[in-house]
Amino acid sequence: MVGNIGILYEDPYILVCRKPAGVPVQSANARVKDMVSILKLYLLEESGKTGEPYLGIVHRLDQPVQGVIVFAKTKQAAANLSSQIADRKGSGQVVKRYCAVVRRNADIYKETETETAAEYQELTDYLQRDRRTNTSYIVPKGTKGAKESKLRYAILEETEDLSLVDIELLTGRHHQIRVQLSGAGMPIAGDKKYDEKSAKTTGTREKETPALCAYSLSFLHPKTGKQMDFTVLPEGGAFEKFRKE
């Protein structure tokens, strides 16, 4: 552990971590502790060398999101991983899986309750980002600046008012999962940006974060080409309602 960051794997080329909810990958505010500054200090102390160590960002997780993230420790590794991520639709080398707890949608449940367990459905939308408000929203196809966004999801479990959903991310857009699930009538519990019910909560729930976890990440090692697979269990919040004893 480095602070509250879990180190899942490390070698001379890559650093794989568990990102806690609420910690940004990289912040423009120098007073905010982010993943990059914390991990660079860790690498500096571990190496015993002088000078700022290299740590390449090849993908990101939203600040409120927890889960697996990989960093590159060399520029060559960064280039390789970035190429894999950019080409993941065609190559299948990089697979990102998420789980989320969403507001149960009775209509969607009716559509899927007669199907086999964990049958996946695909969502395709066109998203546009508003940098002024740091939000994204669904717009009609052909809208200037809109980007095609795809994911696959399956409902794994249900309670009276919540659903546990497994998600495979097929494209990587700003707030993509949060926006698409909300647009499909399944907003993520605790997401104050895209879930009206969570946005209206006050008091002890003000620090609640979206119940979204990047629980699985697979890629090819940038040096050896070996298949690398990492998985974590989601923690806290609405996830606890689905935890097995």
C-alpha positions as CSV (number, residue, x, y, z in Angstrom):
1,M,0.0,0.0,0.0
2,V,1.1,3.5,-0.7
3,G,-1.2,5.6,1.4
4,N,-4.6,4.4,0.5
5,I,-3.5,3.3,-3.0
6,G,-3.1,-0.5,-3.4
7,I,-0.1,-1.7,-5.5
8,L,-1.3,-4.8,-7.4
9,Y,1.8,-5.3,-9.6
10,E,5.1,-3.6,-10.3
11,D,8.1,-4.2,-12.6
12,P,10.6,-1.9,-14.4
13,Y,8.0,-1.2,-17.1
14,I,4.5,-0.9,-15.5
15,L,2.8,-0.1,-12.2
16,V,-0.7,-1.4,-11.7
17,C,-2.7,0.0,-8.8
18,R,-6.0,0.0,-7.1
19,K,-7.3,3.6,-7.3
20,P,-9.5,4.6,-4.3
21,A,-12.7,6.5,-5.0
22,G,-12.3,10.2,-4.5
23,V,-8.6,10.4,-5.5
24,P,-8.0,12.1,-8.9
25,V,-5.6,10.5,-11.3
26,Q,-4.0,13.9,-12.0
27,S,-5.2,17.2,-10.7
28,A,-4.4,20.7,-11.9
29,N,-4.6,21.9,-8.3
30,A,-1.1,21.6,-6.8
31,R,-2.6,21.3,-3.3
32,V,-4.7,18.2,-4.2
33,K,-3.0,14.9,-3.7
34,D,-3.5,12.8,-6.8
35,M,-2.4,9.4,-8.0
36,V,0.5,10.8,-10.1
37,S,2.1,12.9,-7.3
38,I,1.7,10.1,-4.7
39,L,3.1,7.4,-6.9
40,K,6.0,9.6,-8.2
41,L,7.0,10.2,-4.6
42,Y,6.8,6.4,-3.9
43,L,9.0,5.6,-7.0
44,L,11.5,8.3,-6.0
45,E,11.8,6.9,-2.4
46,E,12.0,3.3,-3.7
47,S,14.7,4.1,-6.2
48,G,17.0,6.1,-4.0
49,K,17.9,8.2,-7.0
50,T,17.6,11.9,-7.5
51,G,15.4,13.5,-10.1
52,E,11.8,13.1,-10.9
53,P,10.8,9.6,-12.0
54,Y,8.8,9.0,-15.1
55,L,5.2,7.9,-14.7
56,G,3.1,7.8,-17.9
57,I,-0.7,8.1,-17.8
58,V,-2.1,5.8,-20.5
59,H,-5.8,5.8,-19.4
60,R,-7.8,7.5,-16.6
61,L,-10.6,6.8,-14.2
62,D,-13.0,9.6,-13.1
63,Q,-12.1,11.0,-9.6
64,P,-15.2,9.4,-7.9
65,V,-14.5,6.0,-9.5
66,Q,-12.5,3.2,-7.8
67,G,-10.7,0.3,-9.5
68,V,-7.7,-1.0,-11.4
69,I,-5.5,1.4,-13.3
70,V,-2.1,0.9,-15.0
71,F,0.7,3.4,-15.4
72,A,3.8,3.2,-17.5
73,K,7.3,3.5,-16.0
74,T,9.1,4.2,-19.3
75,K,8.2,6.2,-22.4
76,Q,8.4,3.0,-24.5
77,A,5.9,1.2,-22.3
78,A,3.6,4.3,-22.4
79,A,3.6,4.3,-26.2
80,N,2.9,0.5,-26.3
81,L,0.0,0.6,-23.8
82,S,-1.5,3.7,-25.4
83,S,-1.4,2.0,-28.8
84,Q,-3.1,-1.1,-27.3
85,I,-5.9,1.0,-25.7
86,A,-6.4,3.0,-28.9
87,D,-6.8,-0.2,-30.9
88,R,-8.7,-2.2,-28.3
89,K,-11.9,-2.3,-30.4
90,G,-10.0,-4.1,-33.2
91,S,-7.4,-6.1,-31.3
92,G,-9.2,-7.2,-28.2
93,Q,-5.9,-6.9,-26.4
94,V,-7.2,-4.4,-23.8
95,V,-10.4,-5.3,-22.0
96,K,-11.9,-3.0,-19.3
97,R,-14.7,-4.3,-17.2
98,Y,-16.7,-2.3,-14.7
99,C,-19.5,-3.1,-12.2
100,A,-22.0,-0.6,-11.0
101,V,-25.0,-0.4,-8.7
102,V,-27.8,1.4,-10.5
103,R,-31.4,2.5,-9.8
104,R,-33.5,-0.5,-10.7
105,N,-35.6,0.1,-13.8
106,A,-38.6,-2.2,-13.8
107,D,-39.1,-1.9,-17.5
108,I,-35.6,-3.1,-18.3
109,Y,-36.0,-5.8,-15.7
110,K,-39.1,-7.0,-17.5
111,E,-37.2,-7.1,-20.8
112,T,-34.4,-9.3,-19.4
113,E,-36.1,-11.5,-16.7
114,T,-37.0,-14.2,-19.2
115,E,-33.5,-14.3,-20.7
116,T,-30.6,-16.4,-19.6
117,A,-28.5,-15.1,-16.7
118,A,-26.1,-12.3,-17.4
119,E,-27.1,-11.9,-21.1
120,Y,-25.4,-8.8,-22.4
121,Q,-27.0,-5.9,-24.3
122,E,-25.2,-3.2,-26.2
123,L,-25.8,0.5,-25.7
124,T,-24.7,3.0,-28.4
125,D,-25.1,6.7,-28.0
126,Y,-23.4,9.9,-29.2
127,L,-21.9,12.0,-26.4
128,Q,-20.9,15.6,-26.3
129,R,-18.7,17.1,-23.6
130,D,-19.3,20.4,-21.9
131,R,-16.0,21.5,-20.4
132,R,-17.5,24.5,-18.6
133,T,-19.6,22.2,-16.4
134,N,-17.4,19.1,-16.6
135,T,-20.3,17.0,-17.8
136,S,-21.2,15.0,-20.9
137,Y,-24.6,14.4,-22.4
138,I,-26.4,12.4,-25.1
139,V,-27.0,14.2,-28.4
140,P,-28.4,13.1,-31.8
141,K,-26.1,11.4,-34.2
142,G,-24.4,13.9,-36.5
143,T,-24.2,16.6,-33.8
144,K,-21.0,18.6,-34.2
145,G,-18.4,17.4,-31.8
146,A,-20.3,14.3,-30.7
147,K,-18.5,11.0,-30.3
148,E,-19.9,7.6,-30.8
149,S,-19.9,5.7,-27.4
150,K,-20.5,2.0,-26.9
151,L,-20.7,-0.4,-24.0
152,R,-22.2,-3.7,-23.2
153,Y,-24.0,-4.5,-20.0
154,A,-25.8,-7.3,-18.1
155,I,-27.9,-7.2,-15.0
156,L,-26.4,-9.6,-12.5
157,E,-28.6,-9.2,-9.4
158,E,-31.6,-7.2,-8.3
159,T,-33.0,-5.9,-5.0
160,E,-36.3,-4.0,-4.6
161,D,-34.8,-0.7,-5.8
162,L,-31.2,-1.4,-7.1
163,S,-29.5,-3.5,-9.7
164,L,-25.9,-4.8,-9.9
165,V,-24.7,-4.4,-13.4
166,D,-21.6,-5.7,-15.2
167,I,-20.2,-3.5,-17.9
168,E,-17.7,-3.9,-20.7
169,L,-16.4,-0.6,-22.0
170,L,-16.0,-0.6,-25.8
171,T,-15.0,3.1,-26.2
172,G,-13.5,5.5,-23.7
173,R,-15.4,8.8,-23.5
174,H,-15.7,11.4,-20.8
175,H,-18.1,10.1,-18.1
176,Q,-19.3,7.6,-20.6
177,I,-20.7,4.8,-18.4
178,R,-22.3,7.3,-16.0
179,V,-24.0,9.2,-18.9
180,Q,-25.1,6.2,-20.9
181,L,-26.6,4.2,-18.0
182,S,-28.4,7.3,-16.8
183,G,-29.7,7.9,-20.4
184,A,-31.0,4.3,-20.4
185,G,-33.0,4.9,-17.2
186,M,-30.5,3.2,-14.9
187,P,-28.5,6.1,-13.2
188,I,-25.7,4.9,-10.9
189,A,-26.5,5.1,-7.2
190,G,-24.6,8.0,-5.5
191,D,-23.9,9.8,-8.8
192,K,-24.8,13.4,-8.0
193,K,-24.0,14.6,-11.6
194,Y,-26.3,12.2,-13.4
195,D,-28.7,10.7,-10.9
196,E,-31.4,13.2,-9.7
197,K,-32.2,11.1,-6.7
198,S,-28.6,11.2,-5.4
199,A,-28.3,14.9,-6.3
200,K,-31.2,15.7,-3.9
201,T,-29.7,13.9,-0.9
202,T,-28.2,15.9,2.0
203,G,-26.6,15.4,5.3
204,T,-24.5,12.3,5.9
205,R,-24.8,11.2,2.2
206,E,-23.0,14.3,0.9
207,K,-19.7,12.4,0.6
208,E,-21.3,9.5,-1.2
209,T,-19.5,8.6,-4.5
210,P,-21.0,6.8,-7.5
211,A,-21.2,3.1,-7.1
212,L,-18.9,2.4,-10.0
213,C,-15.8,0.2,-10.0
214,A,-13.3,-0.6,-12.7
215,Y,-12.9,-4.1,-11.3
216,S,-11.0,-5.8,-14.2
217,L,-8.3,-4.8,-16.6
218,S,-6.5,-7.0,-19.1
219,F,-3.7,-6.0,-21.5
220,L,-0.5,-7.3,-23.0
221,H,2.7,-6.5,-21.2
222,P,4.5,-3.8,-23.2
223,K,7.8,-5.5,-23.0
224,T,7.2,-9.3,-22.9
225,G,3.8,-9.5,-24.6
226,K,2.5,-11.6,-21.8
227,Q,-1.2,-11.5,-21.1
228,M,-1.8,-9.5,-17.9
229,D,-5.1,-9.7,-16.0
230,F,-6.0,-7.8,-12.8
231,T,-9.2,-8.0,-10.8
232,V,-10.4,-6.3,-7.6
233,L,-13.6,-6.4,-5.6
234,P,-15.7,-3.2,-5.3
235,E,-15.9,-1.7,-1.8
236,G,-18.2,0.6,0.2
237,G,-21.5,2.4,-0.5
238,A,-24.2,0.6,-2.4
239,F,-21.9,-2.3,-3.3
240,E,-22.3,-3.5,0.3
241,K,-25.9,-4.4,-0.4
242,F,-24.7,-7.1,-2.8
243,R,-21.8,-8.4,-0.8
244,K,-21.9,-12.1,-0.2
245,E,-21.4,-13.2,3.4
